[in-house]
Amino acid sequence: MNPSLANFILSKTPKSILHPAPTMNTAIPLNTGATIPALGLGTWQSAPGEVKKAVVHAIEAGYRHIDCAFCYQNEDEVGEALQDVISRGIVKREDLFITSKLWCTFHTRVEEGLQKSLDLLKTPYVDLYLMHWPVPMNPKGNHPLFPKLEDGSRDIDHSTTHVQTWKNLEKLIQTHPERVKAIGVANYSVKYLEKLLAQATIVPAANQIENHPLLPQQEVVDFCKAKGIHITAYSPLGSTGSPLFKDEAVNEVAKKHNVGPGTVLLSYHLARNSSVLAKSVTPARIDENRKLIVLDAEDMQKLESIHKNGITRFVYPPFGVNCGFPDKPDGIDLSG
Ligand SMILES: NC(=O)c1ccc[n+]([C@@H]2O[C@H](COP(=O)([O-])OP(=O)(O)OC[C@H]3O[C@@H](n4cnc5c(N)ncnc54)[C@H](OP(=O)(O)O)[C@@H]3O)[C@@H](O)[C@H]2O)c1
């Protein structure tokens, strides 16, 4: 086609056609050939008695991606919700994208860990199974999820490594492809990814990390992009009691687009080609979080300047020192 004619057509084409607004179910490709819906409902800290209603409401409102984990201790209720919506014909299982995670005390028992989640979730398979943290913990310690040594420090399993856990997961997906469609990791830094990739035969489909304008983790995002590993952002709103809703830059961008700050915080990840998880048990917020917009370069620049005032992390790993993770400040006990 004549270049000037092509330019003329482009100049007359509405922006909404050239850059269509993302929706919560915009399908983002994974390295497996499958896709992941752009927005998922988070379920960490969704209390018993609340999480079933939240998942049912979300799916009725159009969400198709639900993020779960054995460690959240609520997968049974999420399973009740899934059973409810599927039995009422609201959705088919194959139209949902369900993620679960292998907990640290199950690193040497991956098949058992997966089966426990499948039973609780009342589903024959998960779409994505993630190693929740790259730190194995003692499977025979003094607590099934959070074992501690006598001195109060975490009971880490030093007889194995996260790389061995990955090999266990590779074997699991090869032997049970009907139970797990893709495997990935969570909370991996570049250092951990390099160690894993040096020995992996399957490149993780995803790395789920804490990600928001106060913790952009650009080096991890760039590394994963180069290796074909999809990023899913967790705690995008800044988790419980977040300061991000009051952030000046976030509110300026929100005002410019006539949307709430939550929309800006979630849309930030779509501009980076990541999927994003938003947790809520409040129906009005579950509805509100569906709204996503296209942020332009100026918006992103503004949001990217926020972390320069000092990086803030909201989720600290449930391990003591010497695991290569930031130490959690006193008084915080989070295990997302
Ligand atoms: N892989 C990991 O290690 C890991 C770690 C952390 C999180 N995650 C996953 O990521 C999900 C999301 O992260 P998160 O739960 O830490 O935090 P988040 O989604 O950033 O924030 C959740 C908090 O924001 C509130 N909220 C939600 N929508 C809102 C809105 N529109 N306006 C105002 N407040 C709103 C929620 O309250 P209400 O519920 O009361 O409405 C809740 O207190 C988790 O649920 C979990 O599935 C994974």
The ligand as a MOL file (V3000), in Angstrom:
LIG
                    3D

  0  0  0     0  0            999 V3000
M  V30 BEGIN CTAB
M  V30 COUNTS 48 52 0 0 0
M  V30 BEGIN ATOM
M  V30 1 N 2.4370 -15.2500 45.6400 0
M  V30 2 C 2.4420 -14.6270 46.7990 0
M  V30 3 O 3.3450 -14.8210 47.6420 0
M  V30 4 C 1.3530 -13.6330 47.0910 0
M  V30 5 C 1.5200 -12.7120 48.1500 0
M  V30 6 C 0.5190 -11.7860 48.3850 0
M  V30 7 C -0.6260 -11.7840 47.6000 0
M  V30 8 N -0.7910 -12.7140 46.6100 0 CHG=1
M  V30 9 C -2.0270 -12.7670 45.8020 0
M  V30 10 O -2.3290 -11.4630 45.3120 0
M  V30 11 C -3.6200 -11.0830 45.7650 0
M  V30 12 C -3.7080 -9.5690 45.8970 0
M  V30 13 O -2.7940 -9.0680 46.8710 0
M  V30 14 P -3.2230 -8.6100 48.3520 0
M  V30 15 O -4.3800 -9.3880 48.8300 0
M  V30 16 O -1.9820 -8.5960 49.1690 0 CHG=-1
M  V30 17 O -3.5950 -7.0990 48.2260 0
M  V30 18 P -4.3530 -6.0740 47.2330 0
M  V30 19 O -5.2100 -6.7820 46.2720 0
M  V30 20 O -3.3120 -5.1290 46.7790 0
M  V30 21 O -5.2450 -5.2830 48.2960 0
M  V30 22 C -6.2880 -5.8850 48.9770 0
M  V30 23 C -6.8350 -4.8510 49.9800 0
M  V30 24 O -7.3810 -3.7240 49.2770 0
M  V30 25 C -8.7670 -3.5980 49.5660 0
M  V30 26 N -9.4050 -3.1850 48.3060 0
M  V30 27 C -9.6580 -3.9600 47.2140 0
M  V30 28 N -10.2120 -3.2330 46.2320 0
M  V30 29 C -10.3140 -1.9580 46.7050 0
M  V30 30 C -10.8180 -0.7520 46.1530 0
M  V30 31 N -11.3140 -0.7140 44.9210 0
M  V30 32 N -10.7920 0.3690 46.9390 0
M  V30 33 C -10.2670 0.3200 48.1940 0
M  V30 34 N -9.7690 -0.7930 48.7590 0
M  V30 35 C -9.7910 -1.9220 48.0290 0
M  V30 36 C -9.2190 -4.9450 50.0860 0
M  V30 37 O -10.2750 -4.7850 51.0130 0
M  V30 38 P -11.6180 -5.7030 51.0690 0
M  V30 39 O -11.2540 -7.1200 50.7720 0
M  V30 40 O -12.0470 -5.5100 52.4950 0
M  V30 41 O -12.5720 -5.1080 50.0850 0
M  V30 42 C -7.9540 -5.4260 50.8050 0
M  V30 43 O -7.8580 -4.8300 52.0920 0
M  V30 44 C -3.7750 -11.8770 47.0680 0
M  V30 45 O -5.0940 -11.8990 47.5490 0
M  V30 46 C -3.2190 -13.2080 46.6510 0
M  V30 47 O -4.1680 -13.9140 45.8720 0
M  V30 48 C 0.1940 -13.6170 46.3240 0
M  V30 END ATOM
M  V30 BEGIN BOND
M  V30 1 1 1 2
M  V30 2 2 2 3
M  V30 3 1 2 4
M  V30 4 1 4 5
M  V30 5 2 4 48
M  V30 6 2 5 6
M  V30 7 1 6 7
M  V30 8 2 7 8
M  V30 9 1 8 9
M  V30 10 1 8 48
M  V30 11 1 9 10
M  V30 12 1 9 46
M  V30 13 1 10 11
M  V30 14 1 11 12
M  V30 15 1 11 44
M  V30 16 1 12 13
M  V30 17 1 13 14
M  V30 18 2 14 15
M  V30 19 1 14 16
M  V30 20 1 14 17
M  V30 21 1 17 18
M  V30 22 2 18 19
M  V30 23 1 18 20
M  V30 24 1 18 21
M  V30 25 1 21 22
M  V30 26 1 22 23
M  V30 27 1 23 24
M  V30 28 1 23 42
M  V30 29 1 24 25
M  V30 30 1 25 26
M  V30 31 1 25 36
M  V30 32 1 26 27
M  V30 33 1 26 35
M  V30 34 2 27 28
M  V30 35 1 28 29
M  V30 36 1 29 30
M  V30 37 2 29 35
M  V30 38 1 30 31
M  V30 39 2 30 32
M  V30 40 1 32 33
M  V30 41 2 33 34
M  V30 42 1 34 35
M  V30 43 1 36 37
M  V30 44 1 36 42
M  V30 45 1 37 38
M  V30 46 2 38 39
M  V30 47 1 38 40
M  V30 48 1 38 41
M  V30 49 1 42 43
M  V30 50 1 44 45
M  V30 51 1 44 46
M  V30 52 1 46 47
M  V30 END BOND
M  V30 END CTAB
M  END
